[in-house]
């Protein structure tokens, strides 16, 4: 405001001098501009910053997650306006690359691939550590989900060997997690009668058209793709548990045991045991601190509204969102907010 008044004083003084008026009193000018500004909307003087968030397929949970965050961020009007937009993508692996290249500002990323990207491990070993990666908060749990046709005679994860399996689209989190499991079990693509790489939007149809026997998905529940398949044909969820998986969960903190509730989908009346990860809202250290702060604040101060924006959010607590699943350090802006409200020491 001081800068605006100062410029006004200079410009109006020049105008009066050119037109041979007497020198205007600077206090009168300041008062005039101050009164004028009372009639200008606050956000008209505000600086607008644009951010984008990489999500996933439209029929997954990442896309509505990004939409929910942008919806709350775009409601805020302050000294600096932040305008948020969402982008559809293949999933976590693509999103990490997009953040690294600064094609987007934020991304929804599986906690396991956030960990590997930050530490330069697993499929990110050749690329090296992405030590600029930062966490804002986590959202829903993502169980590793295996859905099989009823007539495929599959009762456990081990039974998918020799079947026709959709392992997920390239650069997706589900594909990367499935490849990790293949390595864990010592399987290759030759151990299946057919392997496809369909995106989530196509796998339900392929299952019911008997083009594949099994689809896998790392996703929050309820999920529209799983619901579509289980409603259109005879399917069932498959338990994913073994000694190997128990050891995997014990060794790596970004994995956890998970249960898909019974009765959520037709054909699966009993709870399904599996393992899973968490969805994290990820950025880099390049995001300005005040922007990160405002993003987190806009979601957490409307937490009750946020958890109603998708069924996968209904059990989320503020404490869990600030601490759970986060495999990369907190962004300073997020940390400042959490400390201010007492969520973190």
N, C-alpha and C positions, 0 to 999 in steps of 0.2 A: 504493500500500500504506500509506503514512504517513497518508493521509486516512482510509482504512478503520479503521486502528488508533485514530486520534484520535476518530472517531465512536463506536467501540466503547467507549472509555474513558468518554465522556460518558454514553452510554446505560446501560452497566452500573453506573456510579456512581449514576445516578438510580434505577435499580432497587434497588440495595442501600440507598440512603437511604430510599426509600419503604417498604421492608420492615424498617427499623431494624437493618440489619446494620452492622457496623463498616465504616469506609471501606476500600475495597479498594485495595491497593497498585497504582499505575498500571503498574509494571514487570511485575507478575504478569499483569495484563490484557493488556499488550502481548505478553508471551510466549505467553499463551493464544491470542490472535488469530493470531499468527504461525504457531503450530502448526496451528491450524484451517485456515489458508489453504493449508497443504501438501496438504490433502486436497481442495481445490477445484481442478478443472481450470483450467489457465491461460486457455483461451479463454472460460471462464465469466465472467471478469473483464474480458475484452477488449471494446473498442468495435467494433461491426460497422458497416461502411460499405457501402452498396449502390450498385453502378454498373451501367449498362446500355450495351450496344454495339449500334448499328444495323448491320445486315449487308446482306442482299439476298434474292433468291429462294432457296428451299430447294434447288433443283437447280443453283444456281450454286456458285461457290467462296467467295464472301463469307460465306455462312451457315456452312459448316464452319470457315472461318477464325475467325469470332467464337466458334464453339463450342470450337475448340482453345485460344483465349486464355482463355476463361472456365474451361475444364477445368483449366488449370494454375493460374490465379489462385485458384480455389476450393479448391485443395489446400493453400494456404498458411495456417498458423495462427500468428499472432504477437501482438504487443502490440495491434495493430489488425487485426481480421479484415476482409477485403474479399470481399464476395459479388457475383459477376458473373452477369448474365443477358443473353441475346441476344434481339434483336428482328428479325423479318423485315421488309423494306422493299422499295420499288421499286428502290432503288439509290443511286448516289453523289449525285445532285442532291437527292433527298429527304433523304439523310443529312446533307448540309451544312445544310439548312434546319432539321432536327431538332436538330442541335448548337447552331445559332444561337439557337433558341427554348428551349434547355436541356431539351428533351424526352428527350434521352439524354446520356450522359456521353462516350462514345466512338463512333466510326463508322469503317467501312471505306470508303475513298474513293479513286477514281482519282487519280493524281498530277496529271493535267492539270487536273481540276476543283478539286483542292485549291489548285493555283497560281492559277487564275482567281478562286476565292472569296477567297483571301487578298489578292489584288491588286485586286479589284474590276474585272476585265476580262471580255471575252466576254459570256456571258449573265448575269454578275453585275455588269455595268457600272452598271445603274440602282440596284442595291442598295448599291453602294459597297464599299469595302474591309472585309473581315471580318478586321481585324488582330489579333483575339484568337485566331485559329486557331493551333493548335500541333500538331507532329508528335510521335509516340512512337517509331515505327519503321515500316519498310516490310516487306512480305512478298513475295508472288509477282509475277512479271511477267505482264502481261495483253496478249497480242497481239490486235490487231483481226482478228477472224475472220469470213470470208465463206464460207458453205457454200451450194452451189447443187445443184439436182437435175441429174443427169447429162443428162437430155433437154432441159435449158434452153439448151444450147449456149453456155455461159459459160466463157471461158478466162481472162479478166482482169477486174479491177475495173471497167474502162471498159465492159465488155460488159453490166453490169447495167442500163445505161440502156435504158429501154423495157420492162423486165421488171416482174413483180409482186414487190415487195420488202417484207419486214418490217423496219422501221427501229427497232423497240424501243418499249417502254412509256414513257409520259410520266414525267419525273423520274428516268429511269434514266441511268446513265453511257453505255451503249451508244447510246441515242437522242441524247444530247448530242454524242457523238463523231461519229455519223453525220451529224448536222446540220452539224457543222464541215466534214466532207468534202464535203457537198453544196455548201456555200458555196465551198470551195476549188476545186471543179470547175465552179462556176457553174451547178449544177443546181437545179431546184425539184421539188416533188412532181409537177408536171405533166409532167415528163420521164419518168415511169414509168407503166406501164399500170395499176398499182394500188399503193397504199401502205397497209400495215397497221401497227398499233401493239401487237402481241401481246407479252405478257410472256414471259420465257424458258421457262416451264413449258408454253406452248402452241405455241411456234413449230416445234418438231420435228414434231409431229403435222400442223400446217398444211402443212409442206413435203412430207411424205410423202403427204398427201391431195390434193396438187396445187392447194392454195388459194393458195400463193405459189411463186415460182421460186427465191427467194434469202432467206436469213436472215443477219443480221449479229449479232455478239456481241463484246464486249470482255471477255475472260475468261481465267483461268488454265487450263492444260491438264495432264492430261486433264480433260474436262468431260462431265458426264452427259447434258446436253441435246444436244451435238454427237454423242456416242456413240449416243444413242437414235435420232437421225435417220439417221446413217450405217449403222446396223445394220438399220433397218426398211425402207429404200428405197435406190435407187441415187443416191448423192451424191458430191460431190468438193469439197475445199477449193480456194479460188481465190486466186492470188497477188495481193497488193495492193502494187504498187510502180510508181513513175513519177518523172519529174523533179520534178513538183510536190511529191510526198511527200518526196523527198530534200531539197528546199529547206526543207520544213516541219520535218523532223527537225533540220536544221542550225540553224535559227533558234530552235527551242524545246527547251530542255534536258529538259523533262518528257516528250518523245517519244524513242523509240529504235527502231532496226531490230530486227526479231524474226523468228524462224524457228519454225514449228510442225513438230516432227520427223515424218519420213515413217513410215508404218506404224502411227501411233497410232490412226487411224480407217480403217475399211473404205472403199475407193474412193480413198484418198489415200496411195499407197505412197511418193511422193517428198516431200522437205521442201517446205514452203510458205513463201514469202517474204512478209513483211508488215511492219507497224510496230506499236508498242504503247506502253503506259504501265506503271505499276506500281501495285499496291494499297498504300495507306498506312493506318496506324492513326492516326486523327486525333482531336484533342480541342480544348479551348480553355484559355485561361489560367486559367479559373475552377476547373479541376480542382486540388484541393490537391496540393502538391508531393510529400508523402509517399505519396499514393495513386498518382500517376504513377510514382514511383520503384518502388513495390512491384509494380505491374503489369509494368513492363519487367523488373525483376529476376526475377519468377516465370517469365517466358517465356525469358529469356536463360540463366538458370541451369539450365534444363531444355531447352536447345536441341536436344540429340539426341533427346529425346522429342517435342518440338514438330514437328520436320521429318518425323517418321514418322506424324503425324496426318492428312496429306493428301499425295497424290502431287505436287501442285503445289509443295510445300515442300522437296522432297528435295535441291535444289541450293542452298538458302539458306545463306549464311554470316553469322556475327554482324556482321562488318564491313560487309557490304552492307546488312544490315537497319538498321544505325545511320546509314548515310550515303546510300544509293541512293534515288532517286525522291522524296526529301522536299522538297516545294515550299513548306512553311511552316516557321518556326523550330522548333527542338526545344523541347519543354516543359522547364522547369528541372529537374523531377524526373528526366526521361529523361537529360538532359545530365549530371546529377550521377552517375547510375549509370555512364554510359559513361566518364566521366572516372575514376571510382574503379577500374574494371576495365581501364583503358588502351585502350579502343576509340577514344577521342578525346582529343586533347591538352587 
